[in-house]
Amino acid sequence: MTPSRILPVIVFSQFAGTSLWFAGNAVLPELQKSLQLQEGALSLLTSAVQFGFILGTLCFAILSLADRVSPRLLFLICALLGAAANVMVLFAATSITGVLILRAATGFLLAGIYPVGMKIAASWYSGKLGKAIGYLVGALVLGTAFPHLLRGLGATLPWQAMLLAVSILAAIGGILMYLLVPDGPHLTKGAKFDARNMLKVFQVRDFRAAAFGYFGHMWELYTLWAFTPFILTYTLPELSASQVSLYSFAVIAAGAVGCIGGGYLSQYRGSAKVAFVQLLLSGLCCVASVFILQEPYFIVPFLMFWGVVVAGDSPQFSALSARTAPAHLVGTALTVVTSIGFAITIVSIQFTGWLLQNMPPAHTFVWLAVGPLLGLLALRRLVRA
């Protein structure tokens, strides 16, 4: 019987570790002032983290680390080193190169937190994986939003204190994971180093369907999160900086509702159907943004709903990937899919930043609908099954 503490500890540790993700975005105004950055700094800082994460997941996948090393030990090491890299931004705030390198290093180490946390959950919860990963990705969503909450509530605090608080939280999460969550009963060991492991997983047709659905979802997800403060500032220019931060937190954190609610629904309707419906709804939000971004009275409830459905399908894609991957390569499969997915986010974020310089914002975010459309086409196979 699974001890009652396991899931809460995994969820908290995932929340704590992933709060490192957007820590740089939350203190962006101060960094812009310190480094005399242009408005394009948002996409630059976000892409640095994504780029580091891609390199990290690629290295972890090639080496099959999540299937060869104790996942909780890997999680601990990466949480501690990620916290250290985040703190070092305090000493590099006079150099844009230094800040970008440290944010990329943080992203690299997040490769040992996010997908490895899912591997740990899969080792404990095989029958109710959709529900368990729903909580886990919900924690990721809250961790991503948390720096915005810190900034909104502590706008008068030094930005250095906010970065330090996030780093301490991440370190605590790693320690708790290692001390309180032993290796699960469903943990499969024995994978040998083979650089072809990351290609072998794509030989399974159902795994390919889940993976390509996830790729379409990722085209939209992080771009919306990265540009939520911009959308709020553009549509509601009367908002103060702290209000923009609090609304940004609410929009991003709303995704936890979609993740956890979708996790419960997956027990009755199946992960494929839940992912399909939420991906469809988020795609429709992309299209509706053409009209809603011109109506400031509706923007907050619209963004809240979009925040729920844009993230709510993510845990079900991860559950589908874990279920359809070869049993001895689950960690590698989750890592390589995550790596490709985040490579897609860099293209999407940079493309959206370019569009914003060349067309009205109200006509920009409709292009995010391309991802959900392609994801829905890929997911049809699993929905029929």
Helices and strands as residue ranges (DSSP letters): H 6-18, H 23-26, H 28-35, H 41-63, H 65-68, H 71-87, G 88-91, H 96-110, H 114-124, H 129-153, H 159-180, H 197-200, G 201-203, H 205-235, H 241-253, H 255-269, H 271-292, G 296-298, H 299-312, H 314-324, G 327-329, H 330-356, G 361-363, G 365-369, H 370-384
